[in-house]
Amino acid sequence: MLVLSAIKNVKEDIKENLLDKFGEDAEFKFCHGIDEAKDFLPEAEVFITYGEDLDDAFVKSAKKLKWIMVLSAGMDMMPFEQIDKQGILVTNSRGIHAGPMAEYAISMLLQVARQTKALIEHEEKHLWDRRVKMTEISGSTLVVVGTGAIGQEVARLAKAFKIKTIGLSKTGKMKPHFDETFPVDQLYDILPRADRVVAVLPSTPETEYLLKAEAFEQMLDDAVFLNMGRGDLVATEVILEAVRSGQIAHAVLDVFEQEPLPETSPLWDEPSITVTPHLSGISPQYMYRGFELFEKNMAVYLSGKEDFINKIDTKRGY
Amino acid sequence: MLVLSAIKNVKEDIKENLLDKFGEDAEFKFCHGIDEAKDFLPEAEVFITYGEDLDDAFVKSAKKLKWIMVLSAGMDMMPFEQIDKQGILVTNSRGIHAGPMAEYAISMLLQVARQTKALIEHEEKHLWDRRVKMTEISGSTLVVVGTGAIGQEVARLAKAFKIKTIGLSKTGKMKPHFDETFPVDQLYDILPRADRVVAVLPSTPETEYLLKAEAFEQMLDDAVFLNMGRGDLVATEVILEAVRSGQIAHAVLDVFEQEPLPETSPLWDEPSITVTPHLSGISPQYMYRGFELFEKNMAVYLSGKEDFINKIDTKRGY
């Protein structure tokens, strides 16, 4: 059987490890992207991809394909109808972003609380000023909108800082590391309790523009809002208005309605908004963790069992 | 009995709480600093101070004084000989810095790992650049030099980030939240294992200039060194040389041989050194926590018991 990878720049130790573990059962072909990989698709039984390079024609050409391992969590560009038609198994890498994204969230909340921008400015000016008004994140209340793997990891770290954690999700079902959870339709009742709000919701029709101006009106004046889920959770103008009118103290944004964020966007220069270029999930460990997941699923695949990690429903696409 | 406080700007709710709890047993006098408080010292049985305003004459004048509560951990400026002569009990606020200092340490380690300075610079330039080379702090190894209350709190938070924690102290005795502990004389054997080194040692003759050039030679090229203990742990030139020669990747300094750090110090402009103005222990909660300690000790004092929190040996001064 041929295991075909279209992942660019796979590290040598990852390749060696896979050959070491599965070299007797499978032949591996590591290609530098789909242009190089497409010629081998008709022979591949397993295909490893970031999920952005497949179309109907490629899938149709993959006559022997039984399993697509997607080395990311975003599945928006996968041609699921054709994949489903051919009965191909799909697994993805949901969960491996949780670690770096939770680190990002805590890092940014600390940065705002401890006035990092002011401290760096003072450093540049050689200014010894101990009166910078810092707060602690310890002892505060954090509302996490989205209680999946990422939200839970944010909550787990927050608990270490003795932060009270409240989770909002569609069902409001209790999840690990949360002190309380509620259905997201109770949003307006919960937001007034939050010192900080972290949004990690994926983009679905239900979450699109979920946070409207009224949501920010409910938040505390000194609340900090952080969005690292999807950019269409809240309209740019709504956030701008919320910080400019003092409804909240600060917004940290890693995702935007339009990405890359246009150079002319007013978000860049707004003093109470921190912009980062959709990097919360980036990690030097990413490829290792993705292939580690592949390795586990490959063992399941070879054993003929069915208990795959992150198996995708190809009819629903998630 | 008179309880005299020289602490400036004591919050009204703190005063009310103390009167509420101890108003029947004691009279409270809250003064705005020693200049206002000194006239009442001869009548005071209990004196609350930051520990920087007393001299021999003041102590001699305090004929009825039985207990000095120091609302800080630094005791360098206390006239202990005279205090000891008069048999006055001294307690301090050791431990209440642990929370904010540990937050500071984690915040700064995240800042360096996640390239916050570069991200802020890009934001100022409206530059969407996702190639900034970030690392995670999760999964790394942290050496904490000093395993007291502060070091333990740093280790506790680090463990939440799945960081391996190694503690160094005089005795090397095992302490909570450390995976391993060693006597500080094994420093040179331990340092090569550290991705990050956090120093929280107090200033004693034994720790003065403990970290010499050879210590930095032992560290990893990509190690980050953070000092929030005392400035005389390491000479300025040694740190400068260590980062300039690439022996370590970055130094975060909150304490210095000379404070305030002179405007002309080369530390300010060194790209691989982050300077903060001795603020790791500053917290808006500080006064509350200090008076909370006082409250507990006041209950002990009134009960005639001896189990004071943070009782100081007035012969040794710590």
HADDOCK unambig.tbl for C-alpha pairs under 7 A between the chains (distance, minus, plus):
assign (segid A and resid 100 and name CA) (segid B and resid 136 and name CA) 6.75 0.50 0.50
assign (segid A and resid 107 and name CA) (segid B and resid 107 and name CA) 6.28 0.50 0.50
assign (segid A and resid 107 and name CA) (segid B and resid 110 and name CA) 5.82 0.50 0.50
assign (segid A and resid 107 and name CA) (segid B and resid 111 and name CA) 6.90 0.50 0.50
assign (segid A and resid 110 and name CA) (segid B and resid 107 and name CA) 5.82 0.50 0.50
assign (segid A and resid 111 and name CA) (segid B and resid 107 and name CA) 6.91 0.50 0.50
assign (segid A and resid 119 and name CA) (segid B and resid 276 and name CA) 6.82 0.50 0.50
assign (segid A and resid 123 and name CA) (segid B and resid 268 and name CA) 6.02 0.50 0.50
assign (segid A and resid 123 and name CA) (segid B and resid 275 and name CA) 6.30 0.50 0.50
assign (segid A and resid 124 and name CA) (segid B and resid 268 and name CA) 6.99 0.50 0.50
assign (segid A and resid 126 and name CA) (segid B and resid 263 and name CA) 5.37 0.50 0.50
assign (segid A and resid 126 and name CA) (segid B and resid 268 and name CA) 5.93 0.50 0.50
assign (segid A and resid 128 and name CA) (segid B and resid 260 and name CA) 6.34 0.50 0.50
assign (segid A and resid 128 and name CA) (segid B and resid 261 and name CA) 6.97 0.50 0.50
assign (segid A and resid 128 and name CA) (segid B and resid 277 and name CA) 5.47 0.50 0.50
assign (segid A and resid 129 and name CA) (segid B and resid 277 and name CA) 6.38 0.50 0.50
assign (segid A and resid 130 and name CA) (segid B and resid 277 and name CA) 5.89 0.50 0.50
assign (segid A and resid 130 and name CA) (segid B and resid 279 and name CA) 6.28 0.50 0.50
assign (segid A and resid 134 and name CA) (segid B and resid 283 and name CA) 6.83 0.50 0.50
assign (segid A and resid 135 and name CA) (segid B and resid 283 and name CA) 6.39 0.50 0.50
assign (segid A and resid 135 and name CA) (segid B and resid 284 and name CA) 6.23 0.50 0.50
assign (segid A and resid 136 and name CA) (segid B and resid 100 and name CA) 6.75 0.50 0.50
assign (segid A and resid 136 and name CA) (segid B and resid 283 and name CA) 6.76 0.50 0.50
assign (segid A and resid 157 and name CA) (segid B and resid 160 and name CA) 6.18 0.50 0.50
assign (segid A and resid 160 and name CA) (segid B and resid 157 and name CA) 6.18 0.50 0.50
assign (segid A and resid 160 and name CA) (segid B and resid 160 and name CA) 6.23 0.50 0.50
assign (segid A and resid 260 and name CA) (segid B and resid 128 and name CA) 6.33 0.50 0.50
assign (segid A and resid 261 and name CA) (segid B and resid 128 and name CA) 6.96 0.50 0.50
assign (segid A and resid 263 and name CA) (segid B and resid 126 and name CA) 5.38 0.50 0.50
assign (segid A and resid 268 and name CA) (segid B and resid 123 and name CA) 6.02 0.50 0.50
assign (segid A and resid 268 and name CA) (segid B and resid 124 and name CA) 6.99 0.50 0.50
assign (segid A and resid 268 and name CA) (segid B and resid 126 and name CA) 5.93 0.50 0.50
assign (segid A and resid 275 and name CA) (segid B and resid 123 and name CA) 6.32 0.50 0.50
assign (segid A and resid 276 and name CA) (segid B and resid 119 and name CA) 6.82 0.50 0.50
assign (segid A and resid 277 and name CA) (segid B and resid 128 and name CA) 5.47 0.50 0.50
assign (segid A and resid 277 and name CA) (segid B and resid 129 and name CA) 6.39 0.50 0.50
assign (segid A and resid 277 and name CA) (segid B and resid 130 and name CA) 5.89 0.50 0.50
assign (segid A and resid 279 and name CA) (segid B and resid 130 and name CA) 6.26 0.50 0.50
assign (segid A and resid 283 and name CA) (segid B and resid 134 and name CA) 6.84 0.50 0.50
assign (segid A and resid 283 and name CA) (segid B and resid 135 and name CA) 6.40 0.50 0.50
assign (segid A and resid 283 and name CA) (segid B and resid 136 and name CA) 6.75 0.50 0.50
assign (segid A and resid 284 and name CA) (segid B and resid 135 and name CA) 6.25 0.50 0.50
